[in-house]
């Protein structure tokens, strides 16, 4: 399922227009992004938790040449599914 298909499902389930569903989805994504940038986590009960974690700097390999390269430290988003989502699968 891609973003436009998700918007169609939201619009039909919530009985709203596709434009309103699109704005709602964008608002949710924006709120999660803003919270993660601040270092907060976002928990949606029954669905899961979004967090931002720090990944340490490390040495990797260039797959083409095999030469060692340095990979900088980075903040990366993580998602941990909640019990409700795990049980549904």
trRosetta pair geometry for C-beta under 8 A, 3 or more apart (Angstrom, degrees):
i j d omega theta_ij theta_ji phi_ij phi_ji
1 5 4.7 -130 -157 93 80 129
1 6 5.6 100 150 -60 115 83
1 9 7.6 -12 -156 -12 139 140
2 5 5.3 93 52 14 65 104
2 6 7.1 -120 106 -7 33 93
3 6 5.6 -55 -148 35 32 113
3 7 6.4 35 153 -22 65 103
3 25 7.4 144 -162 142 91 150
4 7 5.5 -47 -148 32 35 114
4 8 6.7 39 151 -20 63 101
5 8 5.6 -50 -152 33 36 114
5 9 6.6 35 151 -18 66 103
6 9 5.7 -54 -149 36 34 110
6 10 6.3 34 153 -19 67 105
6 25 6.7 113 116 -116 114 149
7 10 5.7 -53 -146 37 32 111
7 11 6.2 33 155 -21 65 107
7 18 5.7 68 145 -158 110 85
7 21 4.8 130 -164 115 74 115
7 22 5.0 19 -136 -78 134 75
7 25 6.0 -95 -92 -3 84 150
8 11 5.7 -55 -146 36 29 112
8 12 6.4 21 158 -13 64 108
8 18 6.6 -9 -93 -112 57 109
8 21 7.7 144 -66 99 15 158
9 12 6.0 -59 -146 40 29 104
9 13 6.0 21 160 -13 67 113
10 13 6.1 -61 -140 42 26 105
10 14 5.8 -2 170 5 66 118
10 16 7.6 -33 134 56 82 108
10 21 4.1 145 98 -154 111 118
10 24 6.7 -160 159 76 144 128
10 25 6.4 -171 2 -56 168 110
11 14 6.6 -68 -132 51 18 92
11 15 8.0 68 167 -104 50 7
11 16 5.6 -108 -137 77 63 69
11 17 6.3 -40 -141 144 116 17
11 18 4.7 -31 -78 -86 158 56
11 20 7.3 120 -111 65 88 85
11 21 3.9 -96 -65 -23 80 149
12 15 7.4 19 -174 -75 28 46
14 21 6.7 154 48 -94 127 100
14 24 8.0 -1 51 33 171 170
16 20 4.3 -93 159 84 120 132
16 21 5.6 148 88 -53 108 84
16 24 7.8 76 88 -15 154 139
17 20 4.7 96 57 8 83 100
17 21 6.9 -146 97 -3 44 87
18 21 5.5 -54 -145 40 35 113
18 22 6.1 40 153 -24 66 104
19 22 5.7 -52 -148 34 29 113
19 23 6.5 28 153 -17 63 104
20 23 5.7 -52 -148 37 33 110
20 24 6.3 36 152 -21 65 106
21 24 5.6 -53 -148 35 32 114
21 25 6.4 31 155 -17 65 105
22 25 5.9 -55 -147 37 30 109
22 26 6.3 29 155 -17 64 108
23 26 5.7 -56 -145 40 31 111
23 27 6.2 34 154 -23 65 106
24 27 5.7 -53 -148 34 29 112
24 28 6.5 30 153 -19 63 104
25 28 5.7 -52 -150 34 33 112
25 29 6.4 30 154 -15 66 106
26 29 5.8 -55 -145 40 31 109
26 30 6.1 33 155 -20 65 110
27 30 5.7 -56 -144 39 28 112
27 31 6.2 29 157 -21 64 107
28 31 5.9 -56 -147 35 28 110
28 32 6.5 25 156 -16 64 106
29 32 5.9 -56 -149 37 30 109
29 33 6.2 31 153 -20 65 109
30 33 5.6 -55 -144 38 30 112
30 34 6.2 30 157 -20 66 107
31 34 5.8 -53 -144 36 29 111
31 35 6.4 27 157 -17 63 108
31 42 7.4 116 124 -113 90 144
32 35 6.0 -58 -149 38 29 109
32 36 6.3 25 156 -16 65 109
32 42 5.0 -96 -123 18 79 166
32 50 5.5 30 -160 70 113 164
33 36 6.0 -60 -148 38 27 108
33 37 6.4 30 154 -22 64 106
34 37 5.8 -54 -150 32 30 113
34 38 6.7 26 153 -15 63 106
35 38 5.8 -59 -153 37 33 110
35 40 4.3 -77 -175 76 87 111
35 41 7.2 0 144 125 117 4
35 42 5.0 106 86 -58 152 104
35 50 7.7 98 87 90 119 115
36 39 7.6 57 -176 -71 33 15
36 40 7.1 -97 -77 65 28 64
36 41 7.7 48 -96 -109 69 39
36 42 7.1 -61 -52 -8 84 108
36 50 6.3 -70 -72 137 117 110
36 51 7.3 140 -119 -173 94 20
36 52 4.3 122 -169 -46 90 117
36 77 5.8 -4 -158 -104 156 100
37 52 7.6 116 -67 -50 23 162
39 52 6.4 -102 -120 62 42 123
41 49 5.7 12 168 -177 120 104
41 50 6.4 170 -163 85 70 54
41 51 4.4 -18 -112 -96 107 82
41 52 7.7 -153 -89 11 67 67
42 49 6.9 162 83 -154 48 56
42 50 4.5 3 54 51 99 105
43 48 7.7 -123 -142 125 58 31
43 49 4.6 -14 -102 -104 78 90
43 50 7.9 -154 -70 26 38 63
43 82 7.9 100 -163 -77 84 122
44 47 4.0 -12 100 51 111 123
44 48 6.3 14 55 50 91 50
44 49 7.6 -175 24 -80 61 43
44 82 7.3 -122 85 -19 68 141
45 82 6.7 138 -165 -145 31 163
45 84 7.7 71 147 1 59 135
46 82 5.4 140 158 105 6 144
46 83 7.3 -59 -121 65 46 74
46 84 3.4 11 -159 17 74 155
46 85 7.0 119 154 -31 54 76
47 81 7.5 -89 160 -148 44 65
47 82 5.3 64 69 21 21 125
47 84 6.6 -33 -57 72 36 115
47 85 5.5 70 -146 -48 39 121
48 79 5.7 46 138 -180 140 90
48 80 5.7 178 -166 89 98 48
48 81 4.4 -62 -93 -123 123 34
48 82 4.5 -140 -75 -17 46 81
48 85 5.7 -26 -45 14 100 149
49 79 7.2 160 82 -153 46 51
49 80 4.8 -7 57 57 96 98
49 82 6.9 106 -20 -65 77 89
50 77 6.4 -16 -168 -167 96 105
50 78 7.3 154 -156 81 49 48
50 79 5.5 -20 -100 -100 68 76
51 77 7.4 150 83 -156 38 57
51 78 5.1 -19 66 62 86 98
51 79 8.0 167 23 -84 68 30
51 80 7.2 17 7 -1 111 106
52 75 5.2 18 174 176 110 110
52 76 7.1 161 -154 78 66 28
52 77 5.7 -40 -99 -97 70 57
52 78 7.4 157 -102 15 20 81
53 75 7.1 165 84 -153 28 65
53 76 6.1 -27 65 63 78 79
53 78 5.4 20 3 -9 115 128
54 73 6.5 7 -178 177 97 109
54 74 7.5 167 -154 91 57 32
54 75 5.7 -39 -97 -98 61 68
54 76 7.9 121 -125 17 15 76
55 58 7.9 -61 154 -7 94 113
55 73 6.4 176 89 -156 60 61
55 74 5.1 -5 53 61 106 78
55 75 7.4 169 12 -100 79 16
55 76 5.2 34 -20 -1 120 121
56 73 5.6 -39 -152 -110 29 98
57 70 6.8 4 -180 -178 110 93
57 71 6.4 172 -157 89 61 61
57 72 5.7 -41 -110 -153 97 30
57 73 4.3 -61 -49 -49 78 79
58 70 8.0 166 92 -155 30 55
58 71 5.2 -10 64 58 74 108
59 68 5.5 -7 -177 -168 113 107
59 69 7.2 151 -159 76 64 37
59 70 6.1 -40 -104 -102 67 55
59 71 7.1 167 -107 13 14 86
60 68 7.4 144 79 -156 34 57
60 69 5.4 -27 69 66 84 89
60 70 7.8 129 23 -127 78 8
60 71 4.9 56 -8 -30 117 122
61 66 5.9 -19 -172 -151 113 42
61 67 7.1 149 -154 74 65 31
61 68 6.2 -43 -98 -100 64 48
61 69 7.0 138 -117 18 13 86
62 65 4.7 13 95 45 124 91
62 66 6.6 -46 70 11 78 13
62 67 4.8 11 27 53 120 82
62 68 7.9 -96 0 -37 83 5
62 69 5.5 88 -48 -23 88 123
63 66 7.8 27 -152 -70 19 49
81 85 4.4 -115 -169 87 107 129
81 86 5.3 130 118 -55 121 85
82 85 5.2 93 57 13 72 101
82 86 7.0 -137 100 -4 36 93
83 86 5.7 -58 -144 40 32 111
83 87 6.0 29 160 -18 68 109
84 87 5.9 -56 -143 38 26 108
84 88 6.4 29 155 -24 62 107
85 88 5.7 -53 -147 31 31 113
85 89 6.8 22 157 -13 63 104
86 89 6.2 -64 -156 37 31 104
